Amino acid sequence: MGIIRIGHININAIDIEVAKKYYTKVMDMRITHEDEDGKVYLKCWDEWDKYSVILTPNDKAGMNNIAYKVAKDSDLDDLKTKLKNYGVDVREKMEGDIPFCGRALEFNLPSGHEMILYAQKEFIGKDVGVTNPEPWPDGLTGVGAHWLDHALLMCELNPEAGINKVAENTKLCEEVFDMKLAEQVMVGPNGDVQLATWLSAGNTPHDIAFVGGPEMGLHHFAFFLDDWADILKAADVLSKNDVKVDVTPQRHGITRGNTIYFFDPSGNRNETFAGLGYLVQPDMPTVTWTEDKLWKGIFYHTNQPVESFTNVYT
């Protein structure tokens, strides 16, 4: 019982037509549905569910909610009980309330971020099919994102006031969702303040991550690519399309992944993340990074701060 993977993310788009062009042309996503109220639903070529990204017309950037999939419908009943016993207010959603999904649970993390859990979503299938599939589909024009991989959420952190929403979110994910704390950053004079955490629902280094800041928000959401060569190609695609890049190709020390960070037309930060990094097993000890090695953990090659990376989020 518990979360098995990320399901979708609902983000704001200031100009919906510009956003549609970006996510289809640059990221190679497919539009699978458009609502009468202007919402646009998209999937990557290697995904099988109806959608993984929802674009919601709005006059400001940011995330509306994030959804995770559970293994079976009965898990929702168990998780509802666990969440209520934990003190979380759970709002039940009937089939169809979340478009193309079965019944679901909606609630807020301690940080305030809205999260949805569901077990069923309309099935479309991979673009390459599942019988004698080719390794990639014809017609890719951009980055060629395989799937929505993870998200990193900003959480209020003020140790002097006794506020650490990173630690609160992390504890909930471990105790209620049975997620594995793969890595963490510990800071402060005694090294006992949990600044950031990376949590896994399976065998990858993270399905969700939390980092401390002055207020809650969305730091980034990431799409998976195969390897370093794909990361370099993605950088070329971004430059070719005049996409604003935050961090050029790098390796993370934390998670060991290869990465680029950049912004969609509304200002929401995206990432392309390549490589498994390492295999997470239930008995794997948590990896801890100390404050003096923080930037080496974030950007292993340069080991230098990037001001926008910590100060800019939606």
Residue, then its C-alpha position, 0 to 999 in steps of 0.5 A: m500500500g502507498i504511492i507508486r509514482i507521480g501521476h500528473i501536475n497541474i500548472n498555470a499558463i499565462d498565455i495558453e497558446v504560447a504554452k501549448k506550442y512550447y510543451t508540444k514543440v520543445m518538450d514533444m508532448r501530445i495534447t490529449h484533451e482540451d476543456e471548455d474552460g481552457k485547460v489543456y491536457l498533455k502526455c509524453w510519448d513514453e507515457w500510457d495514461k491520458y495525461s501527465v501535465i495540465l495547463t490551466p489558464n491563469d494570469k500568474a505562474g505556479m502549481n495548482n496541485i500535484a497528483y500521485k498514483v496508488a496501486k489499487d482502488s482499495d489503497l485509497d480507503d487505507l490511505k484515507t484512514k491513515l491521513k485522517n489519523y495523522g490529522v490531515d483533512v481529506r476531501e473525497k472526490m468521486e469518479g470524474d471529479i478529477p478529469f478522466c480519473g476514478r475516485a480520488l483523495e484531495f488534501n494539503l500537505p503540511s506545507g500547504h501544497e495541494m496533493i491528489l491521490y488516485a488509482q485509476k486514469e483513462f489509458i491511452g498507451k505509449d506512442v510506440g505501443v507495447t507489441n514489438p515497439e521501436p525505441w522511440p517514435d517518429g516525428l520528434t521535433g524537440v527534447g523528446a521527453h519520455w515521461l514526467d519524472h518528479a517535482l521539487l516543492m518549496c516549503e516554508l523554513n524558519p528554524e528561529a520560529g520553529i517552522n520546518k515544513v520540509a521536515e513535516n512533509t518528509k515525515l508524512c511521506e515516510e509514515v503515511f505513504d511508506m516512501k523512502l528517504a533517499e537523500q537529505v541536506m542537513v544544515g545549521p550550527n549543529g547540523d540538525v536542520q533538514l533543509a531538503t529531502w528526496l523521497s522515493a516511492g520505488n527504486t529511483p532516487h526521487d519521486i518528490a522532493f522538498v526544499g526550504g525557503p521563505e514561502m511555499g511554491l513550486h521549484h521545478f518539475a522534471f522530465f526524464l531523458d535517457d542519458w548525457a547525450d540526450i541532455l546535450k541535445a536538449a540544451d541545443v533544442l532549448s537554445k534553438n527555440d530561445v528558451k530561457v535556461d537557468v542552469t546549463p548541462q550539469r551533474h547533480g551530486i545529490t541523486r547523481g542525475n544529469t540535468i538542465y534547468f530552464f523556464d517555460p513561457s509562463g516562468n515555471r521551472n522545468e528540468t530534464f533529468a537523465g540517468l537512473g543515478y542509483l538504485v533505491q532499495p528499502d534497506m539503503p541507508t539515507v545519504t546525507w549532505t552537509e552544509d559545507k558540501l551543499w553546492k557540490g551536492i546540487f551542482y557537482h561540476t562547478n560546486q558554485p552557488v547559482e542565485s536564481f536557483t534558490n531565489v526564483y520559484t513560482 
